[in-house]
């Protein structure tokens, strides 16, 4: 099951970790090197970035559309 917190840890983020084992995140990330999971996480990150770009572009086009309809 997809969990944002787990994905952030696998990507190396220690944000929002309240336990005393923040340093272990680097160890976990190191385990992933040259694995299928690393490849999938990289693809996931690329698609997330693309999603953000598309959302921003869509927002801009919606504003342009709204202004055009008002004319």
N, C-alpha and C positions, 0 to 999 in steps of 0.2 A: 504494500500500500504506500502511496506517495505521501510523504510527510515533509513539509517545508523545513522544519527544524533539522531533520536528519540530512536533507540535501545540503543545507548550509554547512553543516559539520563536514560532510564528505567533500565539499568544495574548499574547506579550510577556514571557514568563518568561526570565530569564537564569540560572536555577538550573542547576547542573551543566554550564555551559559552561566548558570549560577553555582554550579558545583565547583569543587576545587581542582578539577582535572582539565582545565583549559589547555594545558601543555600537551595533553594526550591527543588533541585534534591533529597536530602535526604528524604524530605517529600513524594515526588512522589514514590520513591523506597519503602518507608514504606507502602504506600497504596497497593502495590502489594503482600505483605506477605500473604501466604496461599490462593492465587487465582490461577485460571487456567492460567492466563497470566504469573505468576511467574514460574509455571511448564514448560510452553512452552519456556520461555526465558532461563531457565536452560538447557533444551534440545537443544535449538538453540546454546547456548554457548558450550556445549559438542561437537556438530556436527561441529562447527566452528574450535574448537581445533583439532578435528580429520582431518578435511579438511587440516589444516596447516601441520599436521604431514605427511599426505599422499603426499601433494605437495612437501615437503622437500625430502621425500623418493623417489618420482618419479624423482626429479631432480638428486639425487645421482645415481639412476639406469641408467638414460639417459647418465650421464657422463661415467659410467662404460661401457655401451653399446658402446658409441662412441670410447673409448679407445680400446675396444676389436675389433671393426671393423677395426681399423687402423692397428692392428698387422698383 
